[in-house]
Amino acid sequence: MSETTRAADGAATSTGAGARTSTGPVAATGAGPGDEQALRPHAEEAFAGELAALAAADDRPRPARWNLSPWAVALYLLGGALPDGTVITPKYVGPRRIVEVAVTTLATDRALLLLGVPGTAKTWVSEHLAAAISGDSTLLVQGTAGTPEEAIRYGWNYAQLLTHGPSRAALVHSPVMRAMAEGRIARVEELTRIPADVQDTLITILSEKTLPIPELGSETQAVRGFNLIATANDRDRGVNELSSALRRRFNTVVLPLPASAQDEVDIVSRRVEQLGRGLDLPAAPRGADEIRRVVTVFRELRGGVTEDGRTKLKSPSGTLSTAEAISVVTNGLALAAHFGDGVLRAGDVAAGILGAVVRDPAADRLIWQEYLETVVREREGWKDFYRACREVSA
C-alpha cells in the first residue's frame, strides 16, 4: 500500500508526528476547556474498539509484553472479521506477506526498517504496528538533519545536574530509552535524514540491547518486548546513507506503491472518508469519479505511460504519491463543502493537482501542459476535467 495508506508517506503520508493527519473517529482527550477533541488521535485511541475486540478474541501465543499475537497484529493491519462479527478495518492495502514479515521481524531480536518511496505508508504502518503490539505509538524520534544524539540516547535535566550532579534523577529518557526499559516498540522516523554519526548511536542498542550511561558508570538494558521500527526513503534529497554496520542490524521490508489503480482508488477513498469525518466535512456524492481521475493522473505521470500503455509520458519532478492524492481529494472535498454545492467536481480538485504536479515552475509546467493537451483533452468523458485544469493552469 502506498502512504498510503500515511498515504499517506501519506500518507501516507508524511512522516512527522507533528504533521500526521486524522485516521478515524476523533477521540476525546479529556484535557483542556470543554474536553476539546484531538485533531489527530493516535492509532491506539482512534481504533481502541478494534484493538480491544482483537485482544478479547485472540487465543494465540503472544511474545513477551505484546498486547496481541503476531496473527492478530497482522489481522489488525490487513483487516477482516472476528468470530463475533466485529469488523476490523484494513489499515494497509498491499501484499499480505509484507505485513507478515514485518510482524514476525518484531517478534525476533532484529529491528525493522520500512523502506520505500515517499507516500508508501511507512509512517502509517509503523504507527499501527506499535499501537497493536505495545498499545503505545508515541515513543517516537522524528529524524531531521538537526536530530541530536540525545534524542536517541538520553539527555540531562540541567537544573538537577547542576544542583546534585549526575544521577538517575537528572536523566531525561529518550523515547528509545523508555522503550528499552518498558519492553515496548520505539519508532524512528526518516532515519536517513539523521546525521550518520547520530544514526550509529543505534548500533550498540540494536546489537547489545543495552544503552551505556558512562557518566553514571551504568547502563539501561532492554527488557523483553523491546524492539525498534525505523522508516527511510532514498528518493528525497538530503539523505544520509546507513552504514553497513547499522544496516545489518535491521531486517529491511520494502513497501511498494499500490499494485493496481483500483487498490489506489480504494485507499484514497477510505482515507478521504476518514479524514472527512475527522474534519466534520459532509460526504461527497459522486466523489468516486473525481477520485478515480486524480488517481489516474497521478499513476500515469508517475509511471511515464498512459493506463492503456499506448502513449509515453514525461514524469514531473514530484513523487505524486498516494498520500498526495489523498491530500488533493480532501482539499477538494473541503472546497465543495464550503464554497460549492457539496458535490465533488473537477474544479474542486484541479488546483490541487496542479500544485502536486508542478513543483519545478519551468520543467514541470511544460510536462503538465503537454499531458493536458495530448492525453486529457482527447479522453472521452474528461472534457469538464480538461476545462477545469486549463482554467487553473492559465
SULSUL-V227136 format. One record per pair of residues at least 12 apart in sequence whose ideal C-beta (glycine too) atoms are under 8 Angstrom apart, sorted by the first residue. I is the first residue (numbers start at 1). J is the second residue. D is the distance in Angstrom with one decimal. If there is no record, write none. Layout:
BEGIN
[[I | J | D] [I | J | D]]
END
This chain:
BEGIN
[[1 | 92 | 4.7] [1 | 93 | 4.2] [1 | 94 | 3.9] [1 | 120 | 7.2] [1 | 121 | 4.9] [1 | 125 | 7.9] [1 | 255 | 7.1] [1 | 258 | 6.1] [1 | 263 | 7.4] [1 | 267 | 6.0] [1 | 322 | 7.6] [2 | 94 | 7.9] [2 | 119 | 5.4] [2 | 120 | 4.8] [2 | 121 | 5.9] [2 | 255 | 7.7] [2 | 256 | 7.7] [2 | 257 | 4.8] [2 | 258 | 4.8] [2 | 264 | 6.6] [2 | 267 | 6.5] [2 | 321 | 6.2] [2 | 322 | 3.5] [2 | 323 | 7.2] [3 | 118 | 7.0] [3 | 119 | 4.0] [3 | 120 | 5.6] [3 | 121 | 4.5] [3 | 122 | 6.9] [3 | 123 | 7.0] [3 | 124 | 6.1] [3 | 321 | 5.7] [3 | 322 | 5.7] [3 | 323 | 3.6] [3 | 326 | 8.0] [4 | 92 | 7.7] [4 | 93 | 6.9] [4 | 119 | 6.6] [4 | 120 | 6.4] [4 | 121 | 4.2] [4 | 124 | 6.9] [4 | 258 | 6.6] [4 | 264 | 7.6] [4 | 267 | 4.7] [4 | 271 | 7.5] [4 | 321 | 7.7] [4 | 322 | 4.0] [4 | 323 | 6.5] [4 | 326 | 7.8] [5 | 91 | 7.1] [5 | 92 | 5.7] [5 | 93 | 6.0] [5 | 94 | 7.9] [5 | 121 | 4.1] [5 | 124 | 5.4] [5 | 125 | 8.0] [5 | 267 | 4.8] [5 | 271 | 6.6] [5 | 322 | 6.7] [6 | 20 | 7.9] [6 | 21 | 7.7] [6 | 119 | 6.9] [6 | 121 | 5.2] [6 | 122 | 7.2] [6 | 123 | 5.1] [6 | 124 | 4.2] [6 | 323 | 4.8] [7 | 119 | 5.4] [7 | 121 | 6.1] [7 | 124 | 6.9] [7 | 267 | 6.9] [7 | 268 | 7.8] [7 | 271 | 6.3] [7 | 321 | 6.4] [7 | 322 | 4.4] [7 | 323 | 3.0] [7 | 324 | 7.6] [7 | 325 | 7.3] [7 | 326 | 4.8] [8 | 21 | 7.7] [8 | 119 | 5.7] [8 | 121 | 5.9] [8 | 123 | 7.8] [8 | 124 | 6.1] [8 | 271 | 6.8] [8 | 321 | 6.9] [8 | 322 | 5.8] [8 | 323 | 2.9] [8 | 326 | 5.6] [9 | 116 | 7.4] [9 | 118 | 5.2] [9 | 119 | 4.5] [9 | 120 | 5.7] [9 | 121 | 6.0] [9 | 122 | 5.3] [9 | 123 | 5.7] [9 | 124 | 7.1] [9 | 233 | 7.8] [9 | 321 | 6.3] [9 | 323 | 5.1] [10 | 118 | 7.3] [10 | 119 | 4.6] [10 | 121 | 7.0] [10 | 123 | 7.5] [10 | 124 | 7.3] [10 | 321 | 5.8] [10 | 322 | 6.5] [10 | 323 | 1.7] [10 | 324 | 7.0] [10 | 326 | 6.5] [10 | 327 | 7.7] [11 | 119 | 5.5] [11 | 121 | 6.3] [11 | 123 | 7.2] [11 | 124 | 6.3] [11 | 271 | 7.8] [11 | 321 | 6.8] [11 | 322 | 6.6] [11 | 323 | 2.6] [11 | 324 | 7.9] [11 | 326 | 6.2] [12 | 119 | 6.2] [12 | 120 | 7.7] [12 | 121 | 4.8] [12 | 122 | 7.8] [12 | 123 | 6.3] [12 | 124 | 4.6] [12 | 271 | 7.7] [12 | 321 | 7.7] [12 | 322 | 6.9] [12 | 323 | 4.1] [12 | 326 | 7.2] [13 | 118 | 6.6] [13 | 119 | 4.6] [13 | 120 | 7.2] [13 | 121 | 6.2] [13 | 122 | 7.3] [13 | 123 | 6.2] [13 | 124 | 6.6] [13 | 321 | 6.2] [13 | 322 | 7.2] [13 | 323 | 3.1] [13 | 326 | 8.0] [14 | 123 | 6.7] [14 | 323 | 6.3] [15 | 122 | 6.8] [15 | 123 | 4.2] [15 | 142 | 7.9] [15 | 189 | 4.8] [15 | 190 | 5.6] [15 | 231 | 6.3] [16 | 142 | 5.0] [16 | 189 | 6.4] [16 | 190 | 7.8] [17 | 138 | 7.8] [17 | 140 | 5.1] [17 | 142 | 5.7] [17 | 189 | 7.4] [18 | 142 | 7.5] [20 | 40 | 5.1] [20 | 123 | 7.3] [20 | 127 | 7.8] [21 | 40 | 6.2] [21 | 275 | 6.1] [21 | 326 | 7.9] [22 | 39 | 6.4] [22 | 40 | 4.9] [22 | 41 | 7.4] [22 | 46 | 7.8] [22 | 274 | 6.6] [22 | 275 | 5.4] [22 | 277 | 8.0] [22 | 278 | 3.2] [22 | 279 | 6.9] [23 | 40 | 7.4] [23 | 41 | 7.6] [23 | 43 | 6.5] [23 | 46 | 5.3] [23 | 47 | 7.8] [23 | 124 | 7.9] [23 | 271 | 7.8] [23 | 274 | 5.7] [23 | 278 | 7.8] [24 | 41 | 7.2] [24 | 46 | 3.7] [24 | 47 | 6.0] [24 | 274 | 5.4] [24 | 277 | 7.7] [24 | 278 | 7.3] [25 | 41 | 8.0] [25 | 46 | 6.2] [25 | 277 | 6.6] [25 | 278 | 7.5] [26 | 38 | 6.2] [26 | 39 | 7.3] [26 | 41 | 6.0] [26 | 46 | 7.8] [26 | 277 | 7.9] [26 | 278 | 5.2] [27 | 41 | 3.9] [27 | 45 | 4.1] [27 | 46 | 5.9] [27 | 48 | 7.4] [29 | 41 | 8.0] [39 | 278 | 7.2] [40 | 278 | 7.5] [42 | 127 | 7.5] [42 | 131 | 6.9] [42 | 137 | 5.3] [42 | 138 | 6.2] [43 | 91 | 7.9] [43 | 127 | 5.0] [43 | 128 | 5.1] [43 | 130 | 7.8] [43 | 131 | 3.8] [43 | 137 | 5.3] [44 | 131 | 4.0] [44 | 135 | 5.4] [44 | 136 | 6.5] [44 | 137 | 6.0] [47 | 76 | 7.8] [47 | 89 | 7.7] [47 | 91 | 7.9] [47 | 128 | 7.9] [47 | 131 | 7.2] [50 | 76 | 6.6] [50 | 86 | 7.3] [50 | 88 | 5.3] [50 | 89 | 7.0] [51 | 67 | 7.2] [51 | 68 | 7.5] [51 | 76 | 6.9] [51 | 131 | 7.0] [51 | 132 | 6.5] [51 | 135 | 7.3] [53 | 82 | 5.9] [53 | 84 | 7.3] [53 | 86 | 4.3] [53 | 88 | 7.6] [54 | 68 | 5.7] [54 | 72 | 4.8] [54 | 75 | 6.7] [54 | 76 | 5.8] [54 | 82 | 7.1] [54 | 88 | 6.8] [54 | 132 | 7.8] [55 | 67 | 6.1] [55 | 68 | 6.1] [55 | 72 | 7.5] [57 | 72 | 7.8] [57 | 82 | 4.8] [57 | 83 | 6.4] [57 | 84 | 6.7] [57 | 86 | 7.6] [58 | 71 | 7.5] [58 | 72 | 4.2] [60 | 72 | 6.8] [63 | 107 | 4.8] [63 | 224 | 7.8] [63 | 225 | 7.0] [64 | 183 | 6.8] [64 | 224 | 3.8] [64 | 225 | 5.0] [65 | 134 | 7.5] [65 | 183 | 4.1] [65 | 184 | 7.2] [65 | 223 | 7.6] [65 | 224 | 6.3] [65 | 225 | 2.9] [66 | 107 | 7.7] [66 | 133 | 5.3] [66 | 134 | 7.7] [66 | 225 | 6.7] [67 | 132 | 6.9] [67 | 133 | 6.4] [67 | 134 | 6.7] [67 | 135 | 5.0] [68 | 132 | 5.5] [68 | 133 | 6.9] [70 | 100 | 7.9] [70 | 103 | 4.8] [70 | 104 | 6.0] [70 | 107 | 5.6] [72 | 132 | 7.5] [73 | 103 | 5.0] [73 | 129 | 6.9] [73 | 132 | 4.5] [73 | 133 | 6.0] [74 | 96 | 7.5] [74 | 99 | 5.2] [74 | 100 | 5.7] [74 | 103 | 5.3] [75 | 88 | 5.9] [76 | 88 | 6.1] [76 | 91 | 6.9] [76 | 128 | 6.9] [76 | 132 | 4.6] [77 | 90 | 7.4] [77 | 91 | 4.9] [77 | 92 | 4.8] [77 | 99 | 5.1] [77 | 103 | 7.9] [77 | 125 | 7.0] [77 | 128 | 5.7] [77 | 129 | 7.2] [77 | 132 | 7.2] [78 | 90 | 5.7] [78 | 91 | 7.7] [78 | 92 | 6.4] [78 | 96 | 6.1] [78 | 99 | 5.8] [79 | 91 | 7.2] [89 | 270 | 7.8] [90 | 270 | 7.7] [91 | 124 | 7.0] [91 | 125 | 7.5] [91 | 128 | 4.8] [92 | 121 | 6.1] [92 | 124 | 7.2] [92 | 125 | 5.6] [92 | 128 | 7.4] [93 | 258 | 6.8] [93 | 263 | 5.4] [93 | 266 | 6.2] [93 | 267 | 5.2] [94 | 121 | 7.8] [94 | 255 | 7.0] [94 | 256 | 6.7] [94 | 258 | 7.3] [94 | 259 | 7.5] [94 | 263 | 7.8] [95 | 256 | 7.5] [95 | 259 | 7.9] [98 | 253 | 6.0] [98 | 255 | 6.8] [98 | 256 | 7.9] [99 | 125 | 7.8] [101 | 251 | 7.6] [101 | 253 | 5.7] [102 | 114 | 7.1] [102 | 125 | 7.1] [102 | 129 | 6.6] [102 | 253 | 5.0] [103 | 129 | 7.1] [105 | 251 | 4.4] [105 | 253 | 7.2] [106 | 129 | 6.8] [106 | 133 | 6.4] [106 | 185 | 6.8] [106 | 227 | 4.9] [106 | 229 | 7.2] [108 | 251 | 7.9] [109 | 209 | 7.3] [109 | 227 | 7.9] [110 | 249 | 7.3] [110 | 250 | 6.9] [110 | 251 | 4.5] [111 | 202 | 7.9] [111 | 206 | 5.1] [111 | 227 | 6.1] [111 | 228 | 4.4] [111 | 229 | 7.2] [111 | 230 | 6.7] [111 | 249 | 5.7] [111 | 250 | 4.9] [111 | 251 | 7.2] [112 | 129 | 7.8] [112 | 227 | 7.2] [112 | 228 | 7.3] [112 | 229 | 4.8] [112 | 230 | 7.2] [112 | 250 | 6.7] [112 | 251 | 5.9] [112 | 253 | 6.5] [113 | 191 | 7.2] [113 | 229 | 8.0] [113 | 230 | 5.0] [113 | 231 | 7.6] [113 | 232 | 6.3] [113 | 247 | 7.7] [113 | 250 | 3.8] [113 | 251 | 7.0] [113 | 252 | 4.6] [113 | 253 | 7.0] [114 | 126 | 6.0] [114 | 229 | 6.6] [114 | 230 | 7.2] [114 | 231 | 4.7] [114 | 232 | 7.5] [114 | 253 | 5.7] [114 | 255 | 5.9] [115 | 231 | 7.7] [115 | 232 | 5.5] [115 | 233 | 6.8] [115 | 234 | 7.8] [115 | 252 | 5.5] [115 | 253 | 7.0] [115 | 254 | 5.0] [115 | 255 | 7.1] [116 | 233 | 6.0] [116 | 254 | 5.9] [116 | 255 | 3.8] [116 | 256 | 7.0] [116 | 257 | 8.0] [117 | 233 | 5.7] [117 | 235 | 4.7] [117 | 257 | 7.0] [117 | 319 | 6.1] [117 | 321 | 7.0] [118 | 233 | 5.7] [118 | 235 | 6.0] [118 | 236 | 6.5] [118 | 319 | 4.7] [118 | 321 | 5.2] [118 | 323 | 7.3] [119 | 257 | 7.7] [119 | 319 | 5.9] [119 | 321 | 2.0] [119 | 322 | 5.2] [119 | 323 | 4.1] [119 | 324 | 6.2] [120 | 233 | 8.0] [120 | 255 | 4.2] [120 | 256 | 6.7] [120 | 257 | 6.1] [120 | 321 | 7.1] [120 | 322 | 7.6] [121 | 255 | 6.0] [121 | 322 | 7.7] [121 | 323 | 7.9] [122 | 231 | 3.9] [122 | 232 | 7.8] [122 | 233 | 7.3] [122 | 255 | 5.8] [123 | 189 | 6.1] [123 | 231 | 5.9] [125 | 255 | 6.8] [126 | 187 | 5.3] [126 | 189 | 7.3] [126 | 229 | 4.7] [126 | 231 | 5.5] [127 | 187 | 7.3] [129 | 185 | 6.9] [129 | 229 | 6.1] [130 | 184 | 7.7] [130 | 185 | 4.2] [130 | 187 | 5.8] [130 | 229 | 6.6] [133 | 185 | 5.3] [134 | 179 | 8.0] [134 | 184 | 4.1] [134 | 185 | 4.7] [134 | 225 | 7.5] [136 | 184 | 5.9] [136 | 185 | 7.8] [137 | 185 | 8.0] [137 | 187 | 7.0] [138 | 175 | 7.7] [139 | 175 | 4.0] [139 | 176 | 7.4] [139 | 178 | 5.8] [139 | 179 | 4.7] [139 | 184 | 5.9] [139 | 185 | 6.9] [139 | 186 | 4.7] [139 | 187 | 6.4] [140 | 175 | 5.8] [140 | 186 | 7.7] [140 | 187 | 4.7] [140 | 188 | 7.8] [140 | 189 | 6.5] [141 | 174 | 7.0] [141 | 175 | 5.5] [141 | 176 | 6.5] [141 | 186 | 7.3] [141 | 187 | 7.0] [141 | 188 | 4.7] [141 | 189 | 7.0] [142 | 189 | 5.1] [142 | 190 | 7.1] [143 | 188 | 6.1] [143 | 189 | 5.5] [143 | 190 | 3.8] [143 | 191 | 5.5] [143 | 192 | 7.5] [143 | 193 | 4.5] [143 | 194 | 4.3] [144 | 190 | 7.1] [144 | 193 | 5.6] [144 | 194 | 7.3] [145 | 193 | 6.0] [145 | 194 | 7.8] [145 | 195 | 6.9] [145 | 238 | 6.5] [147 | 193 | 7.5] [147 | 194 | 4.7] [147 | 195 | 7.2] [147 | 198 | 5.9] [148 | 198 | 6.8] [149 | 197 | 7.7] [149 | 198 | 5.1] [149 | 201 | 5.4] [150 | 172 | 7.7] [150 | 174 | 6.7] [151 | 174 | 5.9] [151 | 198 | 7.8] [152 | 174 | 5.7] [152 | 176 | 5.4] [152 | 188 | 7.4] [152 | 198 | 6.7] [152 | 201 | 4.7] [152 | 202 | 6.4] [152 | 205 | 7.7] [153 | 174 | 5.9] [153 | 176 | 7.5] [153 | 177 | 6.9] [153 | 201 | 5.7] [153 | 211 | 6.3] [154 | 171 | 5.4] [154 | 172 | 6.2] [154 | 173 | 5.9] [154 | 174 | 5.4] [154 | 177 | 5.3] [154 | 211 | 7.4] [154 | 213 | 6.9] [155 | 171 | 7.7] [155 | 172 | 4.0] [155 | 174 | 7.2] [156 | 170 | 5.5] [156 | 171 | 6.7] [156 | 172 | 6.1] [157 | 169 | 7.8] [157 | 170 | 5.0] [157 | 171 | 7.5] [157 | 172 | 5.6] [166 | 215 | 4.5] [166 | 216 | 5.8] [167 | 216 | 7.3] [168 | 216 | 6.9] [168 | 218 | 7.8] [171 | 213 | 7.3] [175 | 187 | 7.6] [176 | 188 | 7.6] [176 | 202 | 7.8] [176 | 205 | 6.5] [176 | 211 | 7.5] [176 | 228 | 6.9] [177 | 211 | 5.8] [177 | 220 | 5.7] [179 | 222 | 8.0] [179 | 226 | 5.6] [179 | 228 | 7.3] [180 | 205 | 7.2] [180 | 209 | 7.5] [180 | 211 | 6.1] [180 | 220 | 5.6] [180 | 221 | 7.2] [180 | 222 | 4.0] [180 | 223 | 7.2] [180 | 226 | 5.0] [181 | 220 | 5.8] [181 | 222 | 7.9] [181 | 223 | 6.8] [182 | 223 | 7.3] [182 | 225 | 7.8] [182 | 226 | 7.8] [183 | 222 | 7.6] [183 | 223 | 4.3] [183 | 224 | 5.7] [183 | 225 | 3.0] [183 | 226 | 5.3] [184 | 225 | 6.4] [184 | 226 | 6.6] [185 | 226 | 7.6] [185 | 227 | 5.6] [185 | 228 | 7.2] [185 | 229 | 6.2] [186 | 226 | 7.5] [186 | 227 | 7.6] [186 | 228 | 4.8] [186 | 229 | 7.5] [187 | 228 | 7.4] [187 | 229 | 5.1] [187 | 230 | 7.5] [187 | 231 | 7.8] [188 | 202 | 7.6] [188 | 228 | 6.6] [188 | 229 | 7.4] [188 | 230 | 4.3] [188 | 231 | 7.4] [189 | 230 | 7.8] [189 | 231 | 5.4] [190 | 231 | 6.4] [190 | 232 | 6.6] [190 | 233 | 7.9] [191 | 230 | 4.2] [191 | 231 | 6.7] [191 | 232 | 4.5] [191 | 242 | 7.0] [192 | 232 | 4.3] [192 | 233 | 7.1] [192 | 234 | 6.5] [192 | 239 | 4.1] [192 | 240 | 5.5] [192 | 241 | 7.0] [192 | 242 | 6.6] [193 | 238 | 6.6] [193 | 239 | 6.3] [193 | 240 | 6.9] [194 | 240 | 6.7] [195 | 240 | 6.1] [196 | 240 | 4.9] [196 | 241 | 7.5] [196 | 243 | 6.6] [199 | 240 | 6.7] [199 | 242 | 6.4] [199 | 243 | 7.1] [199 | 246 | 5.8] [200 | 243 | 6.0] [200 | 245 | 7.2] [200 | 246 | 5.9] [202 | 228 | 7.4] [202 | 246 | 6.2] [202 | 249 | 7.0] [203 | 243 | 8.0] [203 | 245 | 5.7] [203 | 246 | 5.6] [203 | 249 | 6.5] [205 | 222 | 7.5] [205 | 228 | 7.6] [206 | 228 | 6.7] [206 | 246 | 7.8] [206 | 249 | 3.9] [206 | 250 | 7.6] [207 | 249 | 5.9] [209 | 221 | 6.6] [209 | 222 | 4.1] [209 | 226 | 7.1] [210 | 222 | 6.8] [230 | 250 | 6.7] [235 | 319 | 6.5] [257 | 302 | 7.7] [257 | 321 | 7.7] [257 | 322 | 7.2] [258 | 322 | 6.2] [261 | 292 | 7.6] [261 | 295 | 5.9] [261 | 296 | 6.6] [261 | 299 | 5.9] [261 | 307 | 6.8] [264 | 295 | 4.9] [264 | 298 | 7.9] [264 | 299 | 6.7] [264 | 322 | 5.7] [264 | 325 | 7.2] [265 | 288 | 7.7] [265 | 291 | 5.9] [265 | 292 | 5.4] [265 | 295 | 5.1] [267 | 322 | 5.8] [267 | 326 | 7.8] [268 | 291 | 5.4] [268 | 294 | 7.2] [268 | 295 | 6.0] [268 | 322 | 6.5] [268 | 325 | 5.2] [268 | 326 | 5.4] [268 | 329 | 6.0] [269 | 287 | 7.9] [269 | 288 | 6.8] [269 | 291 | 5.6] [271 | 326 | 4.8] [272 | 287 | 7.7] [272 | 291 | 7.0] [272 | 326 | 6.0] [272 | 329 | 4.9] [272 | 330 | 5.4] [272 | 333 | 6.5] [275 | 326 | 7.2] [275 | 330 | 5.0] [276 | 330 | 7.0] [276 | 333 | 5.8] [279 | 330 | 7.8] [279 | 334 | 7.3] [281 | 330 | 8.0] [281 | 333 | 5.4] [281 | 334 | 6.0] [281 | 337 | 5.1] [282 | 337 | 5.4] [282 | 342 | 5.6] [284 | 333 | 5.2] [284 | 336 | 5.9] [284 | 337 | 7.7] [284 | 342 | 6.9] [284 | 343 | 6.5] [284 | 344 | 3.9] [285 | 342 | 7.3] [285 | 343 | 5.5] [285 | 344 | 7.8] [286 | 343 | 5.9] [286 | 344 | 6.9] [287 | 329 | 7.5] [287 | 333 | 7.0] [287 | 343 | 7.8] [287 | 344 | 3.9] [290 | 329 | 7.0] [290 | 332 | 6.7] [290 | 344 | 4.9] [290 | 345 | 6.8] [290 | 346 | 6.5] [290 | 348 | 7.2] [290 | 349 | 5.4] [291 | 329 | 5.5] [291 | 344 | 8.0] [293 | 346 | 7.2] [293 | 349 | 7.4] [293 | 382 | 7.2] [293 | 385 | 5.7] [294 | 325 | 5.2] [294 | 328 | 5.5] [294 | 329 | 5.8] [294 | 349 | 5.6] [294 | 353 | 6.4] [295 | 325 | 5.8] [297 | 353 | 6.1] [297 | 357 | 7.8] [297 | 371 | 7.9] [297 | 376 | 7.8] [298 | 320 | 4.4] [298 | 321 | 7.8] [298 | 322 | 7.7] [298 | 324 | 7.2] [298 | 325 | 5.2] [298 | 356 | 7.6] [300 | 313 | 6.1] [300 | 371 | 7.7] [300 | 375 | 7.1] [301 | 313 | 6.2] [301 | 315 | 5.8] [301 | 316 | 6.0] [301 | 320 | 5.7] [301 | 357 | 6.4] [301 | 367 | 7.5] [301 | 371 | 6.4] [302 | 315 | 6.4] [302 | 319 | 7.5] [302 | 320 | 4.5] [303 | 315 | 7.6] [306 | 375 | 6.0] [311 | 374 | 6.9] [311 | 375 | 6.4] [313 | 367 | 7.9] [313 | 371 | 6.2] [313 | 375 | 7.2] [314 | 367 | 4.7] [314 | 370 | 6.9] [314 | 371 | 8.0] [315 | 367 | 7.4] [316 | 357 | 5.2] [316 | 358 | 7.1] [316 | 359 | 6.7] [316 | 360 | 7.4] [316 | 363 | 7.6] [316 | 364 | 4.3] [316 | 367 | 5.0] [316 | 368 | 6.9] [317 | 359 | 5.1] [317 | 360 | 4.9] [317 | 363 | 6.8] [317 | 364 | 5.7] [318 | 356 | 6.2] [318 | 357 | 6.5] [318 | 359 | 4.5] [318 | 364 | 7.2] [320 | 356 | 6.3] [320 | 357 | 6.9] [324 | 356 | 4.9] [325 | 356 | 7.9] [327 | 352 | 7.1] [327 | 356 | 7.7] [328 | 349 | 5.7] [328 | 352 | 3.6] [328 | 353 | 5.8] [328 | 355 | 8.0] [328 | 356 | 5.8] [329 | 344 | 7.6] [329 | 349 | 6.3] [329 | 352 | 7.7] [331 | 349 | 7.8] [331 | 352 | 4.9] [332 | 344 | 5.7] [332 | 348 | 3.7] [332 | 349 | 3.9] [332 | 352 | 5.9] [333 | 348 | 7.3] [335 | 348 | 4.5] [336 | 348 | 4.8] [345 | 384 | 7.4] [345 | 388 | 7.7] [346 | 384 | 4.7] [346 | 385 | 4.2] [346 | 387 | 7.6] [346 | 388 | 4.1] [346 | 389 | 7.7] [347 | 384 | 8.0] [347 | 388 | 4.3] [347 | 391 | 7.5] [349 | 388 | 8.0] [350 | 385 | 7.4] [350 | 388 | 4.0] [350 | 389 | 4.8] [350 | 391 | 7.1] [350 | 392 | 4.8] [351 | 392 | 4.7] [353 | 389 | 6.8] [354 | 368 | 7.0] [354 | 389 | 6.9] [354 | 392 | 5.3] [354 | 393 | 6.0] [365 | 393 | 7.8] [368 | 393 | 6.8] [369 | 393 | 6.8] [372 | 386 | 6.5] [372 | 389 | 5.7] [372 | 390 | 6.6] [372 | 393 | 7.0] [376 | 389 | 6.6]]
END
